[in-house]
Amino acid sequence: MAGPRHTNLQADVAVIGGGVIGLGIAYEARRLGRSVALIDPAPASGASYAAAGMLAPVSELHYQEEDLLELMLESSRLWPSFTAGLPQGSEATGYRTTPTLAVGADAADRRALADLRSVQLAAGLGVEPLALREARDREPLLSPQISCAFDIPADHQVDPRKLAECLLAGLALHAPGSTTWVPGAENGFAVTSQARGLLWEAGRVSGVELESGAPVAATETVVANGLGAASLAGLPEGLTLPLRPVYGDILRLRVPEHLRPLITSTVRGMVRGVPVYIVPREDGTVVIGATQREDGLSASSNAVSAGGVYQLLRDAQVLVPAVAELELLEATARARPGTPDNAPLLGRVAATNGDINGLVIATGFFRHGVLLTPVAARIVGELIGGSTDPRWAPFRPGRFAGDAAILDDLIPVHAPNKESA
């Protein structure tokens, strides 16, 4: 369905971007009683569509990312209540609390995982070594040739596609005439159009101009459209959103009946120094991922790398040889929005006279978008409610511009035509 072309829409909150981050933020705003216009021509079709859905604050720990670790752990803590609060409940999202099993293929992989465990333990995270016999008791189809195994009970999973469906269904659960209904929007919330840029009025962001020229007036506007955020017209002068596309190839395969279950918990492996993971789904499929490349191959078409597919299948079979007997259903590639420090751009934008009113940025979540959805929703909900948590100051979106380079008069760059408002 095409988005509105000539109708002036008005909502308490306009959310640009319908990936899991944008959907989570929109749902939280609705939970807080706000009317929401979700602006996206094809919600949940970008990076969220390809994501495996690992909720892995422990496994995803990288050196010198302590601030990000705190954010990931907080979001992990929120996941049970976040999914339980959806009308369909946790089960409908594919949320599973089975632990993750980390395994290495050879001696060098064993040393690398042991070194990483030292860092994880120093950060207070729980990672326990398993005897190889115990690991294969838990997952009988693991290769007998693996060199090591570690139990990570705090790393869980969700199905991002099911999660997106639940969030969209939850957003549609209201009726015309209710205080949350946006007249002119599909199901009272969906605006299936592209956002061209931000609208301004009296020094504050006052909404969104659509590609058609139609305005969406809003008290608060949340920019959550991933890589597209940097190209929006009307961004504040001096704000730098240094986003880069990092592509990942990911495979979905069906497990034949005689091999089910292939595995019962997520297996994250290291094979000759290269990471690979296998994530089981309740419908008898598995997800294998994910390469990480910045080669430009997929820049215009989301093209899948032949070498990436080969690498994933090769390495997954080293850990679980029966992968060779699965049916390949789908090979997908999408771009994740990376930042220079691999941390999100999350919060309000600072000006010399205080934060810019009416604007919140929520992008740059890179490989952590699904994991960080609950905490991003919580943080943005608090911001539009007038409160802030100083713990998340390191993720302010202006940190790469000195966070004070915004002009006093808040003139936007290439602002859309304000008369359209």
Order of alpha helices (4+ residues) and beta strands (2+ residues): beta-alpha-beta-alpha-beta-alpha-beta-alpha-beta-alpha-beta-beta-alpha-beta-beta-beta-beta-beta-beta-beta-beta-alpha-beta-beta-beta-beta-beta-alpha
